[in-house]
Amino acid sequence: MMRNVLLLAILLATTTSFSQVLDSVAYSINGQQFMAFYAKPAKITKKTKTVLIVHEWWGLNNYPKERALQIAKEGNIGFCIDMYGAGKIAANPKDAQVLAMPFYKDADFSYGRFMAGYNQALKIQGVDSSKMIAIGYCFGGSVVLNAAKKGANLDAVVSFHGNLDGIPVDKSKLKAAVLVCNGAADSFVSDESIKEFKKQMTEAGADMTFINYPEATHAFTNPHSTEVGRKFSMPISYNEAADKQSWIDFKKFMKAKIK
C-alpha cells in the first residue's frame, strides 16, 4: 500500500497539475485481491466521460496509469482495470506470456475479470455508465474487443495495437462501436487476421473503424517500448507520429460516439 501511495505522489508531481484527483481502489474476486487505479478531473460535469483502460500483457504498470492521468487532464475519468491481480507485473516476455495466456484461451474468464473492474469503476463518484468507453493496449486491446463481442454495456471500445483474434462476432450481443488503431508494420498482427476481423465485423453490421498507421510496429503508442524491445530482442518500438495521431483519432471517435 505504501508503494502505491508513493507512486501516486510521484506521478502527480511529475505528470499532472493539482487539477486532477488520483487514487487507487482495492477489490477482490473469489478471494483474490486486485488494485485498480484511477484519475479524474477535480470538476465533474454532465459531459464527463469515463475511459476504462486495460493494460498490456506486462500488467498494470506505470504506462496505463500515465494514460489515465492524461485522460483526467483532458477532462475525463481514466480508470485502469487490474486484470492479473494486485502486484502482478511481468519482468520479462516469458512471465508475461504465462500471465496473459489464460485470458487468450478463455474468453469468459477474460470477460469476468474485465467486468469486475467495470463494476468497480461504477462505484467511483462521477462515473456515468451511459458515457463509458474502454480502451486497451496490445493484450488489453484483445480484452476490450472480446468484452464488446460478449455484449459489455459500453458506448465504444478502442484497441491500440491489439490482437484481433478472438471469439466470433455475435451481432445480437455487440452494442459498442469499435475503433482499431493498428500498426501497419506490426508483425504480431497478420494480414489474415485483419481480413477475418474486418469480414466478421462487416457481416455483423458493426459500427467499426479500422486505421493503419504507416511504419508503426507493435506497441507503437508506448514511449517505453523501444527500450523494452532492445532489451528482449522483440520487434516493438515507439512511433511518436502514430502515437499522437492515434490519440487524436481516439478522442474524435469518443466525441462522436458518446454524446
C-alpha positions in Angstrom: 0.0 0.0 0.0 2.8 2.4 0.9 4.4 1.7 -2.5 1.1 2.6 -4.2 0.8 5.8 -2.3 4.4 6.8 -3.2 3.8 6.0 -6.8 0.7 8.2 -6.9 2.7 11.0 -5.3 5.5 10.7 -7.9 3.1 10.6 -10.8 1.1 13.6 -9.5 4.3 15.6 -9.1 5.8 14.8 -12.4 2.9 14.4 -14.8 -0.1 16.5 -13.7 -1.2 19.7 -12.2 -3.2 19.7 -9.0 -6.4 19.9 -11.1 -6.6 16.1 -11.2 -7.6 13.8 -8.4 -5.8 10.4 -8.2 -6.5 7.3 -6.2 -6.5 3.5 -6.1 -9.2 1.1 -5.2 -8.9 -2.4 -3.8 -11.4 -5.1 -4.6 -11.5 -8.9 -4.6 -12.6 -11.7 -7.0 -13.1 -15.1 -5.4 -10.8 -14.2 -2.6 -8.0 -12.9 -4.8 -7.0 -9.2 -4.3 -7.0 -6.6 -7.1 -5.9 -3.0 -7.2 -7.3 -0.6 -9.8 -6.0 2.9 -10.3 -8.0 5.9 -11.5 -7.5 9.6 -12.2 -10.3 12.2 -12.6 -10.6 15.9 -13.1 -11.4 17.8 -9.9 -14.6 19.1 -11.5 -17.1 16.6 -12.8 -19.8 17.7 -15.3 -22.6 16.1 -17.2 -20.2 15.9 -20.2 -17.5 14.0 -18.2 -16.9 10.6 -19.8 -15.2 7.5 -18.3 -12.4 5.7 -20.1 -11.7 2.2 -18.8 -8.1 1.2 -19.6 -6.8 -2.3 -19.9 -3.0 -2.7 -19.7 -0.5 -4.6 -21.9 0.5 -8.1 -21.2 3.1 -6.8 -18.7 0.4 -6.0 -16.2 -0.8 -2.8 -14.6 2.5 -0.9 -14.6 3.1 2.8 -14.9 2.2 3.1 -18.6 -1.7 2.7 -18.3 -1.5 4.9 -15.2 0.2 7.6 -17.3 -2.7 7.3 -19.8 -5.2 7.7 -17.0 -3.6 10.9 -15.9 -3.6 12.2 -19.5 -7.3 11.4 -19.8 -8.0 13.2 -16.5 -6.0 16.2 -17.6 -8.2 16.3 -20.7 -11.4 16.4 -18.5 -12.5 12.8 -18.3 -12.1 9.9 -15.9 -9.4 7.3 -16.6 -9.9 4.0 -14.8 -7.2 1.3 -15.1 -8.6 -2.2 -14.7 -6.3 -4.7 -12.9 -6.6 -8.0 -14.9 -3.9 -10.0 -13.2 -4.3 -9.2 -9.5 -2.6 -6.7 -7.2 1.2 -6.5 -7.7 1.4 -9.0 -10.6 3.7 -7.4 -13.2 5.8 -9.4 -15.6 9.5 -8.8 -15.6 10.1 -10.5 -19.0 8.2 -11.8 -22.0 8.1 -15.4 -20.7 6.4 -14.3 -17.5 4.1 -12.0 -19.4 3.0 -14.9 -21.6 2.3 -17.1 -18.6 0.1 -14.3 -17.1 -1.7 -13.5 -20.4 -2.3 -17.0 -21.8 -5.4 -17.9 -19.6 -7.2 -14.8 -20.9 -6.5 -15.7 -24.6 -7.6 -19.2 -24.0 -10.8 -18.5 -22.1 -13.0 -15.5 -23.3 -15.4 -16.0 -20.4 -12.6 -15.8 -17.8 -11.3 -12.6 -19.5 -14.7 -11.1 -19.6 -15.3 -11.9 -15.9 -12.1 -10.1 -14.9 -12.9 -7.1 -17.1 -16.5 -6.8 -15.8 -15.2 -7.0 -12.2 -13.1 -3.9 -13.0 -16.1 -2.3 -14.8 -18.3 -2.7 -11.8 -15.7 -1.2 -9.5 -15.5 1.8 -11.8 -19.2 2.4 -11.4 -18.6 3.0 -7.7 -16.4 6.0 -8.4 -18.1 9.3 -7.9 -18.7 10.9 -11.3 -18.7 7.7 -13.4 -21.7 7.5 -15.6 -22.4 4.1 -17.2 -24.1 5.9 -20.2 -20.9 7.7 -21.0 -18.3 4.9 -21.0 -15.7 3.7 -23.4 -13.0 1.0 -22.9 -9.5 1.2 -24.4 -6.8 -1.4 -24.4 -3.2 -1.8 -25.4 -1.8 -5.0 -27.0 -3.2 -7.7 -24.7 -5.6 -5.1 -23.4 -6.8 -4.4 -27.0 -7.8 -8.1 -27.3 -9.6 -7.9 -23.9 -11.7 -4.9 -24.8 -12.6 -6.2 -28.2 -13.8 -9.5 -26.7 -15.7 -7.6 -24.0 -17.5 -5.8 -26.7 -18.2 -9.1 -28.5 -19.6 -10.5 -25.2 -22.0 -7.6 -25.0 -20.5 -5.3 -22.4 -22.6 -2.2 -21.7 -20.2 0.2 -23.4 -20.7 3.0 -25.9 -17.4 2.1 -27.7 -14.1 0.2 -27.4 -10.7 1.1 -28.8 -7.9 -1.3 -29.4 -4.4 0.1 -29.7 -2.1 -2.4 -31.4 -4.2 -5.2 -30.0 -4.5 -8.8 -31.1 -7.5 -9.3 -33.4 -8.0 -13.0 -33.0 -10.7 -13.9 -30.5 -14.3 -15.1 -30.2 -16.5 -14.7 -33.3 -18.6 -11.6 -33.6 -22.3 -12.1 -32.5 -24.3 -9.2 -33.8 -27.1 -9.9 -31.3 -24.6 -9.1 -28.5 -22.4 -6.4 -29.9 -23.5 -3.0 -28.7 -20.3 -0.9 -28.8 -18.8 1.0 -31.6 -15.3 -0.3 -32.4 -12.1 1.5 -33.3 -9.0 -0.4 -34.1 -5.7 1.5 -34.2 -3.3 -0.8 -35.8 0.4 -0.5 -36.7 0.9 -1.2 -40.4 4.2 -2.8 -39.6 3.0 -4.9 -36.7 4.5 -8.3 -37.1 2.2 -9.7 -34.4 -1.0 -9.0 -36.4 -1.2 -10.9 -39.6 -2.9 -9.8 -42.8 -5.1 -12.9 -42.5 -6.3 -11.9 -39.0 -7.1 -8.4 -40.2 -9.0 -9.7 -43.1 -11.0 -12.1 -41.0 -11.7 -9.5 -38.3 -13.0 -7.0 -40.9 -15.1 -9.7 -42.5 -16.8 -10.7 -39.3 -17.4 -7.1 -38.3 -18.9 -6.2 -41.7 -21.1 -9.3 -41.7 -22.4 -8.4 -38.3 -23.2 -4.8 -39.4 -20.9 -3.5 -36.7 -20.1 0.2 -36.3 -16.3 -0.4 -36.9 -13.5 1.9 -37.9 -10.0 0.4 -38.7 -7.0 2.6 -39.1 -3.5 1.5 -40.1 -0.6 3.8 -39.1 2.3 3.7 -41.6 5.6 2.2 -40.4 4.2 1.7 -36.9 5.2 -1.6 -35.2 3.6 -3.4 -32.2 3.4 -1.3 -29.1 3.8 1.9 -31.1 2.0 4.1 -28.5 4.2 3.2 -25.6 7.2 5.5 -25.2 9.0 2.7 -23.2 8.6 0.1 -25.9 11.8 0.8 -27.9 13.9 0.2 -24.8 12.0 -2.9 -23.9 12.2 -4.2 -27.5 16.0 -3.8 -27.4 16.3 -5.5 -24.0 14.4 -8.6 -25.0 15.0 -8.6 -28.8 11.3 -8.0 -29.6 10.0 -6.3 -32.8 8.4 -3.5 -30.9 9.2 0.2 -30.8 7.7 3.6 -30.1 6.4 5.7 -33.0 5.7 9.2 -32.0 3.7 10.2 -35.1 1.5 7.2 -34.9 1.1 7.6 -31.1 0.0 11.2 -31.4 -2.3 10.6 -34.4 -4.0 7.6 -32.8 -4.7 9.6 -29.7 -6.3 12.3 -31.8 -8.3 9.6 -33.7 -9.4 8.1 -30.4 -10.6 11.5 -29.0 -12.5 12.2 -32.2 -14.1 8.8 -32.1 -15.0 9.1 -28.4 -16.6 12.5 -29.1 -18.6 11.1 -32.0 -19.8 8.0 -30.1 -20.5 9.4 -26.6 -22.8 12.5 -26.5 
